[in-house]
């Protein structure tokens, strides 16, 4: 008997259909890497050349129109003109002005008052936050004055002959070199460095060790003096104004400097 051929024909047709390109892709051009004008293999140049060869019109990308005047006029120039989302973002980035504006708007929402009245309430909170800072600021002021005085005094104590000779007579009492060895300021510095080097080197080493210990304290999560003091001040502000959000008050208090303004 003759073998049936319908099944073979159907299988053959199915195999051909499987390798045939779908109709939806018949009009699409496959991207093949080609060499561009700069010697770099590109994919975008081949479709462009094929479209030109087939007489098809190539659509050029129209550049974006410049910014309109209305968009430029809507640009916020200060935190007072920003929306709430932008203010919250800047506040999270520790921007002091943004935190002040967030606190003012929070006062408006909580007390149901206008912006002018919220500013008066903010001044009251600002004044309370700045109370008791005099004695806390004294150690910083002493440190600033001492460091600047030592920095300026180190130059005449090392290179000025009259100052070096006076310091030697009262505190060092070492032998004075002959006049021919003290004719220039560098020779004076070479003489004074015999007793200036030990204290300057020791002070530098102590400061280096203090800086290293401070970094390790921060790695342990222990607050140094300034951070601990600002944390206590923020907690005092929260206790004094319980009607307002504690995080908003704490963010403002920690961002405010010890002089009452921004610390950044």
C-alpha positions in Angstrom: 0.0 0.0 0.0 1.1 3.6 -0.7 2.5 5.3 2.3 0.5 8.3 3.5 2.1 11.7 2.7 -0.2 14.1 4.5 1.6 13.8 7.8 5.1 14.3 6.2 3.8 17.3 4.3 2.3 18.9 7.4 5.6 18.3 9.3 7.6 19.8 6.5 5.3 22.9 6.4 5.6 23.3 10.1 9.4 23.2 10.0 9.5 25.8 7.3 7.1 28.1 9.2 9.3 27.8 12.3 12.3 29.2 10.5 10.4 31.8 8.5 10.6 35.4 9.7 7.3 36.6 11.2 5.3 39.1 9.1 5.5 41.6 12.0 9.3 41.7 11.6 9.4 41.7 7.8 9.6 45.5 7.6 12.2 45.9 10.4 15.9 46.2 9.7 18.3 44.0 11.7 21.2 46.0 13.2 24.6 44.7 12.2 27.8 46.3 13.4 29.5 48.4 10.7 32.6 50.6 10.5 31.8 54.3 11.0 33.6 57.3 9.7 35.7 57.5 12.8 36.9 53.9 12.6 34.5 52.7 15.3 32.0 49.9 14.6 28.5 51.3 14.9 25.0 49.9 14.7 23.1 53.1 14.0 24.7 53.8 10.6 23.5 50.7 8.8 19.7 51.3 9.2 20.2 54.9 8.2 22.0 54.0 5.0 19.4 51.3 4.1 16.6 53.8 4.5 18.3 56.3 2.2 19.0 53.6 -0.4 15.4 52.6 -0.4 14.3 56.2 -1.0 12.7 56.5 2.4 12.6 59.9 4.2 14.8 60.0 7.3 13.1 61.9 10.2 15.5 64.2 12.0 15.2 64.6 15.8 13.9 68.0 16.5 15.9 69.7 19.4 13.9 70.5 22.5 12.5 74.0 22.7 14.2 76.4 25.1 12.7 77.0 28.5 9.7 79.3 28.4 9.4 82.5 30.3 6.6 81.1 32.5 8.8 78.3 33.6 11.7 80.7 34.4 9.3 82.9 36.4 8.2 79.9 38.4 11.7 79.2 39.6 11.9 79.4 43.4 14.7 81.7 44.6 14.4 81.0 48.3 13.0 78.4 50.7 9.9 80.6 51.2 8.9 79.9 47.6 9.5 76.1 47.7 6.8 73.5 48.0 6.6 71.2 51.0 8.3 68.2 49.3 11.3 70.2 48.3 11.6 71.6 51.9 11.4 68.2 53.4 14.2 66.9 51.1 16.5 69.8 51.9 15.7 69.4 55.6 16.8 65.8 55.4 20.0 67.0 53.9 20.6 69.2 57.0 20.0 72.5 55.3 19.4 75.0 58.1 17.2 77.5 56.2 15.0 74.6 55.1 14.6 73.4 58.6 13.6 76.9 59.8 11.0 77.1 57.0 9.6 73.6 57.9 9.3 74.7 61.5 7.4 77.8 60.6 5.0 76.0 58.3 4.5 73.4 61.0 3.6 76.1 63.5 1.1 77.5 61.0 -0.6 74.1 60.6 -0.6 73.3 64.3 -1.8 76.7 65.7 -3.9 77.6 62.7 -2.3 81.0 62.2 -0.9 82.9 59.3 2.8 83.2 58.2 3.5 86.5 60.0 2.2 85.1 63.3 4.2 81.9 62.8 7.3 84.0 62.4 6.7 85.6 65.8 6.2 82.2 67.4 9.4 81.0 65.7 11.4 84.0 67.2 10.1 82.9 70.6 11.3 79.3 70.0 14.6 80.6 68.6 15.2 82.7 71.7 14.5 79.8 74.0 16.8 77.6 72.1 19.6 80.1 72.5 19.3 80.4 76.2 22.1 79.2 78.5 24.7 79.1 75.7 27.2 81.6 77.3 28.9 79.1 79.6 28.8 76.4 77.0 30.5 78.6 74.4 33.3 79.7 76.7 35.5 76.6 76.2 35.3 77.1 72.4 36.1 80.8 72.7 39.1 80.0 75.0 40.3 77.4 72.5 40.0 79.8 69.6 41.9 82.6 71.4 44.6 80.3 72.7 45.3 78.7 69.3 45.4 82.0 67.5 47.7 83.5 70.1 50.1 80.5 70.0 50.1 80.5 66.2 51.0 84.2 66.0 53.5 84.1 68.9 55.4 81.2 67.4 57.0 83.4 64.6 58.7 85.9 66.9 59.6 83.2 69.4 61.5 81.4 66.6 62.9 84.0 64.3 63.0 87.4 66.1 66.3 88.0 67.8 65.0 90.3 70.6 62.1 88.0 71.5 64.2 84.9 71.3 66.9 86.4 73.5 64.3 87.6 76.1 62.7 84.1 76.2 66.1 82.5 76.6 67.1 84.7 79.5 63.8 84.1 81.4 62.9 80.5 80.6 65.8 78.6 78.9 69.1 80.1 80.0 71.2 78.4 77.3 74.4 79.7 75.9 74.1 82.5 73.4 75.9 82.0 70.1 78.5 84.6 68.9 77.1 87.6 67.0 78.3 86.3 63.7 76.0 83.3 64.1 73.0 85.5 64.7 73.1 87.8 61.7 70.0 86.5 59.8 66.6 85.4 60.9 67.4 81.8 59.8 70.4 81.7 62.1 68.2 82.9 64.9 65.7 80.2 64.1 68.4 77.6 64.1 69.4 78.7 67.6 65.8 79.0 69.0 64.8 75.6 67.5 67.0 73.9 70.1 64.3 74.5 72.7 61.3 75.3 70.5 61.3 71.8 68.8 60.4 69.7 71.9 57.2 71.6 73.0 56.0 72.1 69.4 56.5 68.5 68.6 54.9 67.3 71.8 51.9 69.6 71.3 51.4 68.3 67.7 51.6 64.7 68.9 49.0 65.4 71.7 46.6 66.9 69.2 47.1 64.0 66.8 46.3 61.5 69.6 43.2 63.5 70.6 42.0 63.6 67.1 42.4 59.8 66.8 40.6 59.2 70.1 37.7 61.4 69.0 37.3 59.4 65.8 37.2 56.2 67.7 34.7 57.6 70.1 32.5 58.5 67.1 32.9 54.9 65.7 31.6 53.6 69.0 28.5 55.8 68.7 29.4 57.9 71.7 28.6 61.6 71.3 31.5 64.0 71.8 30.9 67.1 73.9 29.4 69.2 71.1 27.0 66.6 69.9 25.9 65.6 73.4 25.3 69.2 74.3 23.2 69.9 71.2 21.2 66.7 71.9 20.4 68.0 75.4 19.5 71.4 74.1 17.1 69.8 71.5 15.5 67.7 74.3 15.0 70.8 76.4 13.3 72.5 73.4 11.0 69.5 72.9 10.0 69.5 76.5 9.2 73.3 76.5 7.0 73.0 73.4 5.2 69.7 73.5 2.4 70.8 71.1 4.8 70.7 68.1 6.4 67.7 66.4 9.4 66.6 68.3 11.4 65.7 65.2 10.8 69.1 63.6 12.0 70.8 66.8 15.0 68.6 67.2 16.1 69.0 63.6 16.0 72.8 63.9 17.8 72.8 67.3 20.6 70.5 66.2 21.1 72.5 63.0 21.3 75.8 64.8 24.8 76.9 65.8 25.9 77.7 69.3 25.6 81.4 68.4 21.9 80.9 67.5 22.3 80.8 63.7 23.3 78.2 61.3 26.2 75.9 62.1 27.0 75.2 58.5 
